[in-house]
Amino acid sequence: MVQVTSFHEVETKDGKTFISLELTGGLELIQSQTTGKFYATVRKCRVPSTFDVNIAKMMVGTQMDGDVIRVETDPYEYVNKRTGEVLLLQHSYAYRPKGSMELVGHSQVQEIQMA
């Protein structure tokens, strides 16, 4: 189960705008490779929509069947905003509707949430 937790106005290269919905998956515990301690996190991704801002606001809180899954990608750099550390990541996240193999909305890591 995922939940629409936010939305974002996105501008394309040609100057057009559209709304993407931010989907958040369920709680999971991950073990830090640095400290060995566990921390709670959620996976997030964004999916494009045809909604205007008013409809997008109404969609926040909506739950949908499916999962946010990790997808392997070409390497890209990510800067941890809290520490300034530059990380080389090789994954993104995407929404997979329940019962489907289709993936929607590949999103590179936007933030790292660590305890």
C-alpha positions, -999 to 999 in steps of 0.1 A, spaced: 0 0 0 13 35 -9 0 69 0 0 102 -19 19 124 6 26 155 -15 27 170 -50 51 191 -70 48 214 -99 75 204 -124 88 225 -153 99 206 -184 128 216 -206 105 233 -230 89 254 -203 56 235 -198 45 226 -163 28 195 -149 20 181 -115 38 150 -101 24 132 -71 48 120 -44 40 84 -34 53 71 -1 56 33 7 53 16 40 77 17 70 108 -5 68 139 -9 90 173 -6 74 207 -14 89 233 14 85 264 2 66 284 27 86 272 23 122 255 -11 121 225 5 138 189 2 125 168 31 114 133 35 101 127 48 66 102 48 38 107 47 0 93 76 -20 89 82 -57 71 107 -79 46 99 -107 34 123 -134 -3 133 -134 -28 152 -155 -41 170 -124 -42 207 -117 -31 220 -83 -66 219 -68 -71 183 -77 -36 174 -66 -43 189 -32 -74 167 -29 -54 136 -38 -30 140 -8 -38 113 17 -52 89 -9 -40 53 -5 -34 30 -35 -26 -7 -38 10 -13 -49 46 -7 -37 74 17 -41 104 -5 -52 141 0 -57 153 0 -93 190 -3 -104 201 27 -125 232 42 -140 254 57 -113 248 93 -103 261 116 -76 240 126 -46 250 152 -20 237 146 15 223 180 24 229 174 61 265 164 60 277 176 26 290 141 18 290 132 -19 276 97 -25 276 76 -57 242 60 -60 231 34 -85 194 31 -78 161 50 -80 126 43 -69 94 36 -88 58 27 -82 46 -7 -91 8 -11 -90 -5 -43 -73 -6 -72 -97 14 -55 -124 50 -57 -135 49 -21 -150 69 5 -132 58 42 -130 77 73 -121 114 65 -117 127 89 -91 164 94 -81 171 98 -44 161 133 -34 169 130 3 184 106 27 166 101 59 188 88 87 185 87 124 
